[in-house]
Structure formats: C-alpha cells, structure tokens
Amino acid sequence: MNPSAFNSTVVPSPGGHSTSQPVHASAQAMPPPQSEILRITFFAGMAEAVGRRHLDMPWTGGSVEQLRAMLAAECPVIAPLLARSAVALAGVYAADQTVVPAGADVAIIPPVSGG
C-alpha cells in the first residue's frame, strides 16, 4: 500500500484516551462540488418547443453527453431532438466527450434543412 495515500486521524479509544490511526484518503468526507450556472441558448424550433430562448441551469461539470442527458430530463419535449443537435461551447462545436466546465456558455443548435 502507498503510505502517502493515508492520513493520520485521532480516534477516541474506549478509555477516553485518543489514539492516532491511519485513514485512507478516499474514505474521508469530501465537500460536495460547487455548482455554477450554465447559460444554455436554444435556436429555431427547439427554442419554440422549450418555450424560451435561454435556460439557466445549475452545473457541477461533466461532458456534453451528460449535459444532453440532463437537458432531456429537464425538458423531455426536446429529448428526441437533442441527440441530433450540435452543441457549441463558447462558439466552438463540441463532441460528446468534451468536458463542459461549470459557468460555460452553451448553445444547442438543432439540425436545419432548407435549400
């Protein structure tokens, strides 16, 4: 085992004395991640389906794929269209594996047709 992965924690013993015992770092309580707001902009028929052009949503970080899933749960009416829509982060198209940082500016661009 890697000794640097352990921290020393004082643990009370039955006799009222304290002893020092190693505790694995991953076993310690971590504070919940801070969420920030994503401003999501919808275009064309997707904005009409959602009923607004912008949606502000709490976000602790994750991938474009995770964002799509969260949006589908938040706005089920657009779920079928989300899978076929492009996602842009700060004006640059992003793949599903791309990390969406908290506080990012996101655009959801539905497929378009025309001539």
N, C-alpha and C positions, 0 to 999 in steps of 0.2 A: 504494500500500500504506500501511497505517496504521503509522507508526513506533512507536506505543505498544504494538503487538502483538508487538514484538521485544524480546528481552533480549540483553545482551552477554555472550558466553561466551568464556572464554580457551581457545584451542585450540593445542596444541603444533605447531610447524612442524618440517619435516624437519631443520633445522639445530639443533634443540634450543631455539630461541627460542619464546616464546609470542606469539601474536597474538590480537587480540580480533576475533571475528566475530559478527555478529548471528545469533541463533537464534530461529525463530518460537516463540512461547509454547506453541502447541499441540503442538509437536514435543518439548517437554521431558517427561520421565517424571513422571507423576502417581502419587502413592501410591494403592494400591487403597482403595476405600471401606471404611470401618469397618462391620462388621455388628453388629447388635444382635439381640436375641431378640424375636420376636413370640410372644405367648401367644394361641393360637387355641383358641376354645371351640366344640365341636360340640354340636348338640342332636338329640334324638329318634333316629330311625333312623340318622342319619348318625354319631352317636357310637357306636352299636352296630356299624356297618359298619367304622369305623376301629378299634374295639376300645378306645377311651378317650374321655374327655370333653375332654381338653386335649392340645394338641400345641405344644411349644415349638420354634420354627424360626428359624434364622439369617436375617436380612433386612437388606439394604442400602438398601431403599427402592424404591418403584415404585408402580404403580397397582393398584387392586382387580383389574383384568383380569389383570395379571401375577401377582398373588397366586393367583388361581384356577388359572392355568396351572401355577404351581409346586406348588400343593397336588395338582393332578391327577397330576403326575409323581411326587410323594412318596407319594400314596395313590390308585393307579389305581382301586380299587374304588369310590370316590366320584365319579370324574370325570363320569359322566353326570348325577349329581345336583347337582354344583357349578354347572353352567350355569343351573339353575333355582332356585338358593338365593339368599337375600338375604345381604348382608354388612353387618355393623354395625361401625363404628369408635367406640369409647368410647360405645356405646349409641345411636348415630345411624346410620340406614341410609345406605349409600354407593353411588353409581353406579360403574360400571366405570372411568370416567375419574378417579375420586377418587384422590388420592395417599395411599398408606398409609405414614406415617412410621415409621422404624425405632423399635422399642420400643412400638408401638401395641398396644392391647387390641382383639382382633378376635373377632367372633362370626359363625359361619356358621350360618344358620337355614334349614333345608330347607323346601320347601313343605309345608303341612299340609292335611289335609282333615278333614272332620267336620261335625257338624251341631249 
